[in-house]
Amino acid sequence: MGASVVIEPVGSSMSSWSIEWCICREKGFSPASIRDAVKHSNVVINLVGRDFETKNFKFKDVHVNGAERIARIAREAGVERLIHLSSLNVEANPKDLYVKGGSEWLKSKYEGELRVRDAFPNATIIRPADIYGSEDRFLRYYAHIWRRQFRSMPLWHKGEKTVKQPVYVSDVAQAIINAAKDPDSAGRIYQAVGPKRYQLSELVDWFHRLMRKDQKRWGYMRYDMRWDPTFLLKAKLNSFICPGTPIGGLHPARIEREAVTDKVLTGVPTLEDLGVTLTTMEQQVPWELRPYRAALYYDAELGEFETPSPPKCIEARDELRLFA
């Protein structure tokens, strides 16, 4: 009927204790369990969120009401600092691209920011782009068999009209630590983006080259999912049949969000302003996708497979032409 999160507060004394924070259908975000979790803390970091809605938890329950309740109780408990993870591209009325009405996920994240700010005015808000790392929901999402149609990858406008700036998970974690230690970060918003921008088509093609599932060797291809009604039907059925955990993370809300181009706002600080040295995708992604290679059991000879070419970054002038 719900879920529980085991939280382990730690301190300089090296002592720690576990608190089971209950999030259940009847109680929502239980105020009593939140109070138990945040008491004696001087910093609270809210990482609670959902990628998809379930019968028990809608986006508004988690991203808006739950976030506001955590912020309010943290303030009442005398917590000095609150760090709230939101999302890049949040806005009140995002443009609908593939799913009618636009991204409800981004809407709820935007409203959640407003409610957190009302409840805890000096909260630090971090807006991450797609986060990648081991067993993530970005690389693994595109590597999953359920995301493809046979050996073809459906993407909005073939992925050529979507620009992404993914960020490495360890960089986000380091930024949170640095923000918690920096009193000047209180009340500020930070954009958590990687060092380079890419067309989604370039990234997905590169992922498949790394997995040895390219067009020549494996038959991979991309196509425009707007002309394939069966793909949206597949995503809807996946959410209906597996409402708790859609297979491969495929559901309409995710498809809509993946089509949104990452917008980095001028004048809003980034992770580099928190002293983080950013990791490039070229450094990390080949290692992360290694377990998803075709014929993984095959012991290749040295030099038998050529090193996959890296994805091309998109320059600002080319991006302007892309959306002209």
C-alpha positions, 0 to 999 in steps of 0.5 A: 500500500506504500513505501518506506525509505530507510534514512541513516543520519550521520554526524562527526561523531561517526555515529549513525542510526536508521529511521524508517520513514513511512510513505503510505497511501493512508498517511501520504508523507507522514508528518511524524516520520518526517519529524523523526527523520529530520530532528537533530539535523542541521542539513536536510537533502530532499531527493524524493521523487517519482519518474512515473505516477502510480495508483498511490502516488501522483506527481503532485503528491510527491513533487508538490505536496510531499516536497512542501511538507518536508520543507515546512517540517524541516523549518519547524524543526530548526534545520539550518539548510535545506537542499531540494532537487528539482529538475532542469526545464521546469515551467508552469505550462511546458509546450506539448511535443508528443503527449497532449498537455505537455509534461505533467512531470515538469509542471509538478516540479515547477510547482514544487519549487514554489511551494518549497520556497514558500515553506523554507525561503532560504532553500537551495534548489538544484535543477539537474538535467538527465543524470547518468551513472551506474544502473541509472534511468538514462543510459539504461533506459535507451539500452533496454530492449523495451525502448526499441521497436525490434531493432529500431529506435523511435525518437521524436523527430528522430532525436534531431530536434532535441538537445540534451546536456546530461550530467554525471551522478558523482558531479551532482553528489559533489555539488550537493556536498559543496552546497551544504558546506557553503553558506552563500549557496542558501536561497540560490538555484543551481543548474546541474548540467554537463559540460557539453551539449548534444543532439539526442540522436547523436547520443543514442547512436553513440550508445548503440555503437558502444554496445556494438549494436550499430547499423552495420553489425546489428541492424540498428536504425532511428526513426520518427516516432510521431508516425508510429502510433503503435509506440505510444500505444505500447507505452500506455499499455506498459503503464497500464499492465505494470503500473508499479514499475513500467518495464524498462521505464517506458511510459508516456510521461517519460517519452514526453520529457525526453523530447524536451530540449535542455534550456540553460538559463543565462545568469543562473549559476551551475555546478561549476559555481559550486567548485565542481569539475565536470565529467565528460560523457566521453570519459564515463559512458563507455564504462557504464554501457559495457555490460550492455554490449551485444554478445557480451560473452564473446572474448574479443581479440585486441583490436578486433573491434574499432573504437567507436567514434564519440558523439558530435557536440552541437555548437550554439550557432547550429542549435539556433539554426536547428530551432529557427 
